[in-house]
Amino acid sequence: MASSSTALRHSDAPAYTGADDFAALLDASLGGNAGFEGSVISGRVLRIDDDYVIVDVGLKSEGRVPLREFAPVGAKPEVNPGDVYDLFIERYEDKDGAMVLSREKARREESWTQLEKAFEVQTRVNGVIHGRVKGGFTVDLGGATAFLPGSQVDIRPVRDVGPLMGVAQPFQILKMDRQRGNIVVSRRAVLEETRAEQRSELITGLKEGQILDGVVKNITDYGAFVDLGGVDGLLHVTDIAWKRINHPAEALTIGQPVKVQVIRFNADTQRISLGMKQLEADPWEGVDVKYPPGIKVTGRVTNITDYGAFVELEPGVEGLVHVSEMSWTKKNAHPGKIVSTSQEVEVVVLDVDASKRRISLGLKQVQRNPWEEFQDEHPIGSVVEGEIRNITEFGLFIAVGPEIDGMIHMSDLSWEETGEAAIAKFGKGEIVKAKVLDVDVEKERISLGIKQLEVDPAAGVLDRIHKNQIVTCTVTAVQSNGIEVKVDDVLTGFIRRAELARDKGEQRPERFAVGDKVDAKITAVDRAARKLQLTIKGKEIDEDKTAIAEYGSSDSGASLGDILGAAIRRRNQQTED
């Protein structure tokens, strides 16, 4: 027995030296457990105990994996016995003798390997934005968590990232460090690359008249920029709709999908002009038939300017009411004092030019011309009564209607007094009566007279006298250029200096005195002003001609003195008789 024992001790088999030696022998037989930790192995699900999944990994002990690691956050895990998963060994044994495994870390290790390959060849990777951190967002790349800077979310600033959260989408890896566990990704780089491809494809096939789908990208005072998928086009405010739009925000909002037509395209500058109204029927077609001149229509005031007001007859069709067609009486009033924006008004179509897209409208034509109305209601010769609204140096303005005046010229105030003296007797606000003398509708003038309410005292005299008649005058004033006279104490006349005598030596006004009686010949009669133009010289010349014709001719040998002398002697003789 001793020999045999001795033989065993001296054999090549390792001798038992205690518990430490046994542990070393076990590690040698299994290859050591240190090599398992941090590695990935396959495991088969045996059962689910509470919050842990028990798996068999083919080693001496079973492993435990937290149940939550088998599903994304917020989702219900779906794990069944018999399922096989790749698992990460965190610890070979815990205090209970079980292996501590992680499904999440296994996915992460696998994901990191794939991401490194994608980063090397600069290919896109899919991920989901699932959280917000300082300066950006976190992205799940299939197990690995990456950082998405705020500037890399989109090409332009994004106000609301909510619609992008939880949606699988491509990203470009900008930087990664496996040791530190850092990954930086960009969504913007993917969009820019895609946008460049779409832009190139779109520009190549773009042509005028083409209809495209787009999204409103930005709104300005003069229009809206529409994203056509890689390229922007300008939709001018005048091309949004046929009707008047003061600001694009009245019809469009940012992010709104729109259908547009390419109006103009410059291949050199790559500028695209778009239109929306071109896709609708032109409301100006047949407008000249629909709105013939003279028709009354109702419209809405859309815009007011210094020169008039624009009235919308229907969406896309506007006409202009010029300031001169706003009111019969308010000539100098601003259109804004007559109508207001959005006011419903009735207008009359004056003219239509469909080719120039112009319609002339009249607001005052809806009402009757007040001068025509006055003419119909107050014929010439009728008497009106009104308040003196204004007094000027040449006459009075009398209110004969709500907004129209008639004028009484100073010469029509009195038969006897001068205009200056007569006008001084009236005051503003005084109620007077007057006779209608004339109505000029075209010039919008009404002539009135106060003196015409009485009989003209000179009417009888005017009926008797006529041009070339010899009348006896009374000198009323002596002036340097002639003399003033009166005929029958009612008609005034004037004899110019050159008409005072046939002989120049006698053409002196000072040889006459106020109150002298003179005979003169009427050369002109102003019946309206009751004034006469007279000549003494002409009367004397006529008398000489008559004497020559009656008493002889110079051809018979008689001198002019002889003839005149005989005529004078005969006249004196007739006087004595």
Buried (B, 14 or more C-beta within 10 A) or exposed (E): EEEEEEEEEEEEEEEEEEEEEEEEEEEEEEEEBEEBBEEBBEBEBBEBEEEBBBBBBEBEBBBBBBBBBBEEEEEEBEBEEEEEBEBBBBBBBEEEEBBBBBBBBBBBBBBBEBBEEBBEEEEBBEBBBBEEEEEBBBBBBBBBBBBBBBEBBBEEEEEEBEEBEEEEBBBBBBEBEEEEEEBBBBBBBBBBEBBEEBBEEBBEEBEEEBEBEBBBBEBEEEBBBBBBBBBBBBBBBEBBBBBBBEEBBEBBEEEEEBEBBBBEBEEEEEEBBBBBBBEEEEBBEEBBEBBEEEEEBEBBBBBBEEEBBBBBBBEBBBBBBBBEBBBBBBEEEEBEEBBEEEBEBEBBBBEBEBEEBEBBBBBBBEEEBBBEBBBEEBEEEEEBEBBBBEBEEEBBBBBBBEEBBBBBBBBBBBBEBEBEEBBEEBEEEEEBEBBBBEBEBEEBEBBBBBBBEEEBEBEEBBEEBEEEEEBEBBBBBBEEEBBBBBBBEBBBBBBBBEBBBBEEEEBEBEEBEEEEEBEBBBBEBEBEEBEBBBBBBBBBEBBBEEBBEEBBEEEEEBEEEEBBBBBEEEEEEEEEE
